[in-house]
């Protein structure tokens, strides 16, 4: 699901991102407990919102390298 008009002061970006870096992935916890993921350089497009369990599954798959051609299959 896409969310728009999320509060700008709540966004957090990775500690690996530099302060001046324009294009970062940002995250915030919504009032209803979802995790919103957005693009710092284009907030007007909105943010994808995930349940905590769906986000944890995605992050786990990334850590396992499940999306690479070698990790898939």
Secondary structure, 3 states (H helix, E strand, C coil): CEECCCCHHHCEECCCCCCCCCCCEEEEECCCCCEEEEECCCHHHCEEEECHHHHHHHHHHHHCCCCCCCCCC
